[in-house]
């Protein structure tokens, strides 16, 4: 049997590998708690002009993701901030994204509620006006999109790998024409900067062309991020990112960062706000559908989602860590693997997909399954039917 709820959020932490060893035991301290853990990498550009032609530096990262009741989100996020010292420069990030709907199988490992939840003990304030941008692109496009994100003022994207699944996987030998492995690029930014970063990444990735990938935004309920973007060898006591953060704090806003330029009656150039907007075509009421299932059941779940009308899926794999569920073989710790399947589609279509998958899963006896729906305020991808799709003004950007 499945239950439906709208009182859950997905909490994600991005940490250096060394910090994970201290944060994960604290997260899994209470009985019944669990987390999905997988590897990722950061992105750092070199400041020296002659090193900008080299591939970006990619420091190793670890990502944690947990499905948590809304009442316990603040406490968990504050705990991760304090344990991982995420208020310090270049230490990582943690944030929560609210779920509109959650479909839970009867055997899915649900995070337990806790007495006194909702009360935060930390002294570090969390930001609420944040967005997360996720771009799914091919390997040959990733460096260009990363550099565009950093040059538009955000941190170096956090990157992990996924596999794409869709119609061509069901066309026999024609599936050899498709590149399965993609890169998922994750950027956290303030709401005031999100539109500029989004458009810069969409333009750099040529997402208005077919087969180049897609990108979307999710609303962050609360969080904190301190992720680096560049590495340099200067002799100053503070780097540029620290200086910018200090000016933000002193100014009380981020409007001073705007670098939009326009022509004033042919008499020169001036600075303005939001004057270089891209013409957009709205894709309204989109949602991100995510499904979590054991790895050995992912093929079945994937077929169920595609049969129910999912437009295509990307899937990444993670280790399942749970409190008190350690298993060892020859002295080595064994963790189950889960698959994280994801797609973006219309809200009405997503509800129909969830209903069909729920009925199909019950008939097959598949109860260790979770499906979440999260609102997507904006996305960019190729929209079929535009005869002049090579023009940048036809990038489909939902606002």
N, C-alpha and C positions, 0 to 999 in steps of 0.2 A: 504494500500500500504506500501511496505517496501523500505527503502533506504539503500544503501551499502556504507560504508566509511572505510578508514584506518587511520583516523586522530584523533583517540581517545586512551586514556589510562585509566587503572583502578587504582585509587589511594586508598590505604588501610592504615588505621591508627589503631594502637594497643595502647590503653590508659588505665590507671587505672580508675576505676569508678568515682572517685572524679574529675579527670581532664576532663572527658567527658562533664560534666555539663558546663564547661567554653569554651571548644573547639567547641561543636556542634552548639551553637548559632552563633558563628563567621563564621563557615563553611556555615551556612544557612542564612547568612546576606543578600545576594543579591536575588532579586526575581527570581523564576524559579529554584533555586538550590535545590538539594535533596541528600539524603544519605540513605543507608541501614545500620541498626544498629542491632548488636546481641551480646550476651554474650559469653565470653570465659574464660579460666583460664590459668595462667602461670604455670611454673614448677620450683620448687626450691629444690635442694638436701641439706641435712644436711652435714656439714663438719665432725662432730664427727663420728668416725668409728662405734661406737655402734648404731648410729642413721641411718646409711646407709641402714639398713634392714627395716626401716619403710617406709611407702608410702611417695612419695614426697609431699612437701607443695604446695598448689595450690591457689595462690592469684587471686582474681577476676579481670577480664579484660573486657573491652568493645571494640568491633571492629566496625569500620566505613569503608564503601566501597562506592566509587563514580565513575561513568563513566564520564570522563572529557575530553573536547577537548584538544589536545596536546598543543595548544597555552596557555592554562590556568593552566597547570600542575605545573610549577615552582612556580607561585604565590600561588597556593593553598597549596602545600607542605610546602613552607616557612611560610605561615600563621599558619599552624598546628604546625610546629616546634616552632615558637615564642610563640603562645598562650599556648601550652602544655608544654613548656620549655623542649623539648625533647633532648636538648643538655646536660642536666644534667643527672647524673648517675641514672639508674634504673627507668626512667620515661616513657618509651614506645618506639614506632617506627612509622615511616611513610615512604611509598615508593610507586613508580608508576611502573606498568608493561605495556609496549606498546602492543596494539592490532594490529594484522595483518589485520583483517577484523572485521567490526561491522555491523550487520543487525538490523536495527531499525524499529519497527512498528510505524505507523503514530501517535498513541496515547501514545507511551512510553515517559516517563518524561525525556527529554534530558537536560543535563546541558547547560545553555546558555553561549555564548561567552561574553567576557567582554572587554570593551575598555581599552587599555593599558595592556592587558594580556601578560604574558611572561616576564614582568619586575619584578624582585624579590626585596623586600625591606629588607629582613633579612640580618643579618651579619654572619649567621652560614652557613658554606660551606656544601653542600650535596655531598654524595659519589656516584660515578657512577659505580664502579666495585663491585657490589653486586649481589647476587643470592638469591632466595627464594626456599626452599625445602619443599614440602608438602608430607606427608605420611598419607595414609588412612589405618588404621589397626584396629583389634578387640580390645576389652577392655583388654583381657588377654595378649596382646602383647605390650600395650602402655608403661608401666613403663620401660620395657627392652629397647625399642627404645629411650625413653627419656633419660635414663642414658647413653646410647651409644653416643647420640648427645652431651650431656654436657661433658662427658669424652673426647670427640674428640676436645673440645676447643670452642664450641659455647655456646650460651645462652640457658636457659631452654626453651624447645618448648612451644609455645602457642597452646592450645588445645581447639577445639570446636567439637560439635557432629553433625553427619549427618546420613541419612538413605540411605542404598544401595538398588538399584533397578536393575533388570536384567532379564535374561531368566527364572530363577526359580520362579519368581513372577507370571509367566503365566502358571505354571504347576500344578494348582489346589492345592490339599492337600500337594504336595511335597514342597511347599514353607515354611512349618513349619520346614524344615531341615536347613533353612538359618537364620543366625543372621543378622537382619536388621540394627541395630544401630552400627555405627562405630565411631571411633575417628579420627579427622583430626588434625595432628600435623604439626605445621608451624614453620620453622626455617629460620632465615635470617643470611646470612654469607657472608664474603668477597669472591671474586672469587678465590683468592689464596688458601683458605681453603675449598672451596665447595666440591671438589672431595673427600677429606679425610673424611669430615663429611657425605657425601652421602654414601660412601662405608661402613662406620661404622654403620650407621643406617640400611642399607640394610642387612648387615650381622647379626646384632642383631635381626632384625625382621624376619629372615629366609624367605625373600621375594622370594627366588628361589623355594620355595615349594608352591603347589597349595592351594588356599584359605587363604593365609596369608595377602593379601592386595597388594597394589602397592604404588609407590613413584615416584615423578617427580620433576624436577627443572624448574623454570621460570626465565627469565632474568629480572633484575630490572634496569629501566632506570636511576632513581636517588632516593636517600632516605637517611635516617639516623635512626640508631637504638641504643638504650641504654636499653637493657633488661638484667636482672640479671640471674644467673645460680645457685648460691649457697647461703646458709645462714649460718653464723657462729657467734661465740661469742668471737672472739679474741679481743685483746686490742690495736691493731694497728690503726693508723690514716687512713689507706687506705686498701681496700680489694684487693684480687689477680687480679680481673678483672680491677680495676683501675691501678694497677701496670703494667699489660700487655699492656693496652692502652697507658700508658706513655712511655713504651719502644718502642712500635710501632711508636709513634710520634718522639721520639729521633732518632730512627734508620732510619726512612723514608721508611720502608718496613716491611713485616711480615715474611721474610724468616728465621729469627732467631728462629721462633717457630717450625720449622720442627724437628720431632723426629724419622724419619725413621732410621732403623738400619740394617746394613748388615754385613756379615762376610768377612774380608779381608784376603783371601788366607789362612784361617785356623789359622791366627795369632792374632785373636781378633776381636772386633767389632768396627765399625765406624759409623759416622753419614752421611746420604746422603739424596738426594731429590728424592721423588717419586720412591722409589725402591721397595715398597711393593704394587704395583698396582694389583688389581684383574683382571684376564682375563675376557674380556667382549665380549658379542655378541651384535652387533649394532642393534638398532631399530630406523631406520632413518625416518626423516621428520614427527615427531609426533607433534600434536598440542593439546592444551587444549581447549575444546569446553565448553563454559559457557552460560547458558540461564537463563534469569530473567523474571519471570511472577508472577502475583497475585496468592496468595495461592489457591484460589478456582479454578483456571485454571491450576494448576500444574499437576494434574492427566492427563488432556488432552494433555498438552505439553509433558509430560513424554511418553505417548503412541505414540505421533507423532515422537519423537526422536528415540524411540526404533524401531518403524516401518520403519523409514528411514535408520536404520543401525547402530545406536549407540550401542557399545558393552556392555554397562552397565552404570548406572548413580548413582551418590550420590547427595543427596539433603539436603540442610540446609535451615532454615527459618529465616527471619530477619524482623524487623520493618522498614516500609518506613516512613522517615521523610522528609518533604518538607517545604520550606519557604512559609509562608502564607497559609498553608493548614491544620492548626490545627483544630481539631474537639473535642468537649468536651461533656461528658455525666455525669450528676450528679457531676460536678466539676472535673472529671477525664479525662485526655487527651486520645484520641483514635487514634491509628495509624493502618493503613492498614498493612497487612503482605504480604511479597513477598517470593517466593521460589527461591533458587539459585541452579540450576541443573548443574552438571559438569561431564565430562568424558574426557579421553585422547584417541585419535585415530589417524590414519594416515591423513596427510594433504589432500590427494585427497578424501578420504572417508568423511572427515569433510566438504569439499566443497559440495559434493553430498548431505550430510545430510541437510546442510543449504538450498540448493535449494529446496529439497523436502518439508522441514518444512515450508519454505516461501510460497510455493504454497498451501500447506494444510491449513496454518493459514489464508490465504486470502479467501479460500473457506469457512472456518468456521467463518469468520468475527472476528478473533482474532488479534487485532492490538496493544494491550498493551503487547508487547513482545520484548525482545532484546536478540540477540545471538552474542557472541564475540568469536574470535579465537586468541589464543596466542601461539607462538612458544614454544615447549618443547625441550630444548637442550639435556636432558638426562632423562631416566626413568628406573625403576627397577620393575619387576614383574615376575611371573611364565610364562614361554613360553611352551605351550604343545608340545609334540613330543620329548623331551629330555628324553631318557630312564634312564639316570643317573642323573636325576634332583636333587637328594639329595646332590650332590657334590657342595660345595660353588662356584667353578669356573664356574658354569653354571647360576649364577645370570645374568639375562638379563639387562645389563646396557647400555643405548644408550649414545653415547658421541658425 
